[in-house]
């Protein structure tokens, strides 16, 4: 019985050479199962379906899908997740002025005020920024009862250098040495040296330096318990509000990369995760609901962030990482009968199916190991 052998038509001039046919026994192993890879990347799925070829029946037989080749390469691969967020100044805090009087001077928006400097002015007298978590509620001078506010005052006087040589201890007692340190401070301000800090002479805030974010009062306003201004920290932070299925890669002190609006990137670490928080910086909140977790990230360096200013950012949390790995596109992988994966390696005028072990999968690439070398050509669908 004679057998007719079909000779393929020559390729057009300039066309890429056709790949060698895949042996029938390998087609049966490789084409029976379409590969579906699902790689969990920070709570979201990346789906890749690899069908190195498909076959359809028609009057003339089988019609293969076009395919090409790609080189196996060596490189690094990382899983991770990206979340959009905002760059802003940290921890907005309202400033409520104690005491009575008329506001006679206010700082400019954006001004940075440090502990020991004037924050605003009432009745022509400076109100100075001191560092502390507890607001002033009484005058502090000789004869006052012991209290945590006295301890807070003494800590500031020592830090500002007004207690040098006095042997002042950081405790709750207002001593003679405390009064002397207060007089030194008043002299440095050009104020009358009474040895008593009156209610309204200082504002206690938890930061040693603040940036004025916005003003809530005007010159001539009377003090009455309303917020005079809102201040923040002086450092920019990144704030993101990931969805619940994106939250797992974020951990306290965990490392992240922050991509700034100008395209540059800076490293950072997670400082806090607050459920339902509204954000630690300017622009840190959104309209997607108040039950999300607010993640605040401190930056390794402020200079690149200051250049970008308050703006949108993209935060990347890196998960697993491999380096010097053999990498192929996920579309090069075949699911084999009986389990496992393989790739079709071009070997001269033929192809051979090589079983491989699958490692990390990310960004539509897969780490493989087995009888494959870097630079080998593997089959992929076009």
C-alpha positions in Angstrom: 0.0 0.0 0.0 1.5 3.3 -1.0 1.6 6.3 1.4 1.5 9.9 0.4 3.9 12.3 2.3 2.8 15.9 2.4 5.6 18.4 1.9 5.0 21.7 3.6 5.0 24.8 1.4 8.2 26.9 1.7 8.0 29.9 4.1 7.7 33.3 2.5 10.9 35.3 2.3 11.8 37.0 5.6 9.4 34.8 7.6 10.6 33.1 10.8 11.3 29.4 10.4 8.5 27.1 11.5 9.0 25.2 14.7 9.6 21.5 14.4 6.4 19.4 14.9 5.7 18.1 18.3 5.8 14.3 18.3 2.4 12.7 18.6 3.2 10.8 21.8 4.2 14.0 23.5 1.1 15.8 22.2 -1.0 13.2 23.8 0.7 13.8 27.1 0.8 17.6 26.9 -2.4 18.5 25.2 -4.8 16.5 27.2 -4.7 18.9 30.1 -4.7 22.7 30.0 -2.5 24.2 32.7 -4.2 26.6 35.2 -1.8 28.2 37.6 -3.2 30.3 40.5 -0.5 32.1 42.4 -1.6 33.9 45.6 0.1 37.3 45.5 -0.5 39.2 48.7 -4.2 38.0 48.9 -5.0 38.5 45.2 -4.9 35.8 42.6 -2.9 35.8 39.4 -4.4 33.5 36.8 -2.4 32.1 33.9 -3.7 29.6 31.4 -1.1 27.9 29.3 -2.2 26.0 26.1 1.0 25.4 24.1 -1.3 24.3 21.2 -4.9 23.6 20.6 -6.4 21.3 18.0 -9.7 21.5 16.1 -11.2 19.0 13.9 -12.2 20.0 10.3 -12.4 18.2 7.0 -8.6 18.3 6.6 -7.7 17.1 10.1 -5.9 18.9 12.8 -5.2 22.7 12.8 -2.4 23.7 15.3 -2.5 27.1 17.0 0.6 29.2 16.1 3.4 29.1 18.6 6.8 30.5 19.1 9.8 30.1 21.4 11.3 32.0 24.3 14.7 31.5 26.0 15.0 30.2 29.5 16.6 33.0 31.5 18.3 33.4 34.9 17.0 36.2 37.2 15.2 37.2 40.3 11.6 36.8 41.1 9.5 38.2 43.9 5.9 37.8 45.1 4.3 40.9 46.5 1.3 43.3 46.4 0.9 46.9 45.4 -1.5 49.3 47.1 -2.2 52.9 46.3 -1.9 55.4 49.1 -1.0 59.0 50.0 2.0 60.8 51.2 1.3 63.3 53.9 2.5 64.9 57.1 2.1 62.7 60.2 -0.6 62.8 62.9 -2.7 66.0 62.6 -3.3 67.4 66.0 -5.6 70.3 67.0 -4.1 73.0 69.3 -6.5 74.2 71.9 -5.3 77.4 73.7 -5.5 77.3 77.5 -6.2 80.5 79.5 -7.9 83.7 78.3 -7.0 86.6 76.1 -6.9 87.8 72.5 -4.9 86.2 69.8 -2.3 88.7 68.6 0.0 86.6 66.4 -0.2 83.3 64.5 2.3 81.3 62.6 2.2 80.9 58.9 0.8 77.7 57.4 3.8 75.4 56.8 5.9 76.9 59.5 8.0 74.5 61.6 8.1 75.3 65.3 10.4 73.5 67.8 10.1 73.1 71.5 11.1 76.3 73.3 10.0 78.5 70.4 6.9 80.7 70.2 3.9 78.9 68.6 1.5 81.9 68.8 0.9 85.1 70.8 -1.9 86.1 73.2 -2.3 89.7 74.5 1.1 90.5 73.0 2.9 87.8 75.0 4.5 84.6 73.4 3.0 81.2 74.0 5.8 78.7 73.8 5.7 75.1 72.6 6.7 72.6 75.2 6.8 68.8 74.8 4.4 66.7 76.8 1.3 64.4 76.6 -0.6 66.2 79.3 -2.1 69.7 78.7 -1.6 72.4 81.3 -4.5 73.0 83.6 -3.1 75.2 86.4 -0.4 77.7 87.2 2.9 76.1 88.2 5.0 77.9 90.8 6.3 77.7 94.4 3.9 76.1 96.8 2.0 74.1 94.1 1.1 70.5 95.0 3.1 67.7 93.4 1.9 66.4 90.1 2.7 65.0 86.7 2.4 68.4 85.1 5.3 69.6 87.3 7.3 66.6 86.1 6.5 67.5 82.5 7.6 71.2 83.1 10.9 70.2 84.7 11.7 67.8 81.8 11.3 70.7 79.4 13.4 73.1 81.4 16.2 70.5 81.6 16.0 69.7 77.9 16.2 73.4 76.9 19.2 74.0 79.1 17.6 76.3 81.7 18.4 73.9 84.6 22.2 73.5 83.9 24.1 73.3 87.2 21.0 73.2 89.3 20.9 69.5 89.9 17.3 69.4 89.0 15.6 66.0 89.2 12.8 65.0 86.9 10.2 64.4 89.5 6.8 65.8 90.6 8.0 68.4 93.1 8.2 72.1 92.3 11.4 73.0 94.2 13.5 76.1 94.6 15.7 74.9 91.8 12.6 74.6 89.6 11.7 78.2 90.2 15.2 79.3 89.3 15.1 77.4 86.1 11.7 79.0 85.3 13.2 82.5 85.9 16.1 81.7 83.5 13.6 80.6 80.9 11.6 83.8 81.3 14.7 85.9 81.1 15.6 84.2 77.8 12.2 85.1 76.4 12.5 88.7 77.6 9.5 88.2 80.0 9.1 89.3 83.6 11.0 86.8 85.8 8.3 85.5 88.3 9.4 81.9 88.7 5.8 80.9 88.0 4.5 79.4 84.7 1.0 80.7 84.3 -1.8 78.8 82.6 -1.6 79.8 78.9 2.2 80.6 78.9 3.0 77.3 77.2 1.3 74.7 75.1 2.1 71.1 75.7 2.2 68.9 72.6 3.5 65.3 72.2 6.1 66.3 69.6 9.4 68.2 70.0 8.8 69.9 66.6 5.5 70.5 64.7 4.5 71.8 61.3 1.5 74.1 61.1 -1.0 72.4 58.8 -3.9 74.9 58.9 -5.2 77.8 61.0 -8.6 77.7 62.8 -8.6 81.2 64.2 -7.9 84.7 63.1 -6.0 87.6 64.6 -8.2 89.3 67.2 -10.1 86.1 68.0 -10.8 85.6 71.7 -9.6 82.4 73.4 -12.6 80.2 74.1 -11.7 76.5 73.9 -11.9 76.3 70.1 -8.9 74.9 68.1 -6.5 77.7 67.1 -4.7 75.6 64.5 -3.9 72.0 63.5 -0.3 70.9 63.6 1.4 67.8 62.3 4.8 66.1 62.7 7.5 67.4 60.5 8.2 64.1 58.7 6.2 62.8 55.7 4.7 59.3 56.0 2.9 57.1 53.6 -0.6 56.0 54.5 -2.5 53.1 52.7 -5.8 51.4 53.4 -5.6 47.9 52.0 -8.6 45.7 51.6 -8.9 42.8 53.9 -7.6 40.3 51.3 -4.5 42.5 50.8 -3.7 43.0 54.5 -1.7 39.8 55.3 1.6 40.9 53.8 1.6 44.1 56.0 3.2 43.5 59.4 4.5 45.8 62.1 8.1 46.9 61.3 7.7 45.0 57.9 9.7 46.4 55.0 8.0 48.1 52.0 9.0 50.1 49.0 7.2 53.4 48.3 7.0 54.7 44.8 6.6 58.5 44.7 4.7 60.7 42.3 7.9 61.7 40.5 8.7 58.0 39.7 11.5 57.7 42.4 11.3 55.1 45.2 12.2 55.1 48.8 12.3 52.3 51.4 10.1 52.3 54.4 8.8 50.2 57.3 5.3 49.7 58.7 4.9 51.7 61.9 1.3 51.0 62.8 -1.8 49.1 61.6 -5.0 50.6 63.0 -8.4 49.1 62.3 -10.9 51.7 61.1 -8.3 54.5 61.3 -8.7 57.6 59.1 -5.0 57.8 58.2 -1.9 59.3 59.9 -1.1 61.9 57.3 -2.6 64.6 55.1 -4.7 62.8 52.4 -4.5 59.6 54.2 -8.2 58.8 54.2 -10.5 57.8 51.5 -14.3 57.4 50.9 -14.2 53.6 50.7 -15.5 53.1 54.3 -14.3 53.5 57.8 -13.7 49.9 58.7 -10.5 49.3 56.7 -7.2 49.1 58.4 -5.0 52.2 58.1 -1.3 51.3 57.6 1.2 54.1 58.4 4.7 53.7 56.9 7.7 55.7 58.0 10.3 56.4 55.3 14.0 55.6 55.4 14.8 59.0 53.9 12.9 62.3 53.9 14.7 64.1 51.1 13.1 62.4 48.1 9.7 62.6 49.8 10.0 66.3 50.5 10.8 66.8 46.8 7.5 65.1 45.9 5.4 66.7 48.6 2.0 65.5 49.7 0.8 63.4 46.8 -0.3 59.9 45.7 2.1 56.9 46.2 2.2 53.2 45.4 3.4 51.0 48.2 4.8 47.6 47.4 5.1 44.8 50.0 7.6 42.2 48.9 6.9 38.6 49.9 9.1 35.6 48.9 12.1 36.3 46.7 14.4 34.0 44.7 17.5 35.0 42.9 19.7 33.4 40.2 16.7 31.2 39.3 15.8 29.7 36.0 12.7 31.5 34.8 10.1 30.9 32.0 6.7 32.5 31.2 3.9 30.5 32.8 2.5 30.0 29.3 5.5 27.7 28.6 4.3 25.2 31.3 2.4 22.1 30.5 0.3 20.1 33.0 1.3 16.4 32.6 -0.9 13.4 32.9 -0.4 12.0 36.3 0.6 15.3 37.8 3.5 17.6 37.6 4.6 20.1 34.9 6.9 20.1 31.9 8.2 22.4 29.1 8.7 21.7 25.4 12.4 22.3 24.8 13.6 22.9 21.2 16.4 20.4 20.5 17.7 20.9 17.0 15.1 19.9 14.5 12.8 18.4 17.1 11.3 19.2 20.5 11.4 17.2 23.7 9.2 17.3 26.7 11.1 17.9 29.8 9.6 17.4 33.3 10.4 20.3 35.6 9.9 21.2 39.2 7.9 24.3 39.8 9.1 27.0 42.3 7.9 30.5 42.8 5.3 31.9 40.5 4.8 35.7 40.1 4.3 38.4 37.5 3.4 35.8 34.8 6.8 34.1 35.3 7.6 30.8 36.9 10.8 29.4 38.6 11.7 26.0 37.3 14.4 23.4 37.9 15.3 20.2 36.0 17.0 19.1 32.8 16.9 22.7 31.4 19.6 25.3 31.0 19.6 29.0 30.8 19.4 30.0 27.1 17.4 26.9 26.0 14.5 27.7 23.8 11.1 26.6 25.1 7.7 26.6 23.2 5.1 29.2 24.1 1.8 30.1 22.3 1.9 33.3 20.3 
